[in-house]
């Protein structure tokens, strides 16, 4: 999906997650030339990555 702004994307995913009964958080972001190319949202209850 493509959005006009990062805020638009976050608002959509936040509204959807609340409708289905969970909260989200940002997991990772890829930035190229000062432009957000990819941002991953996951369930806020999902475990954080563990360092080896």
N, C-alpha and C positions, 0 to 999 in steps of 0.2 A: 504494500500500500504506500501511497505517496501523500504527503500532507503539505500544506502551505507553511506550517511552522511546527517546531517541536512541541510547543504548547498545545496545538490542535490535536496532535497525536496522543499526547499524554492525557488530555481531557477525554478523548474518545475511549481509550483503554480503561481509564479510571471509572467512567460511567458504566461501561460494560461490566467490569469486574464487580462493581457494587450491585448491579442487577442480578448477577448470578451467584453472589454471596461470598466473595473473597476480596482481598486487597492486593494491590500490585506494588512492586518496587522495580527500580532500574537495575539491571544486571550488568550490562556492558554497553559501551558506546564506541563506534568507530567514527573518527573524525579525519577527513581528508581536506587539505587546503582550507581549514577553518570552517568547513561545512559538515554538519552531521550527516553521515551516509547511512548509518545503521544504529538503531538503539533497541536493545532487547529488554522487554518487560517480563517479569516472572511473578508468580504467586509470592506474596510476602512471607509465607510460611515455609517456602522452600529453603533448604539448608544453604549456607554460604559455602563457597569452595574451600576445601581444606588444603593448606600448604603441605607439601611433602617434606 
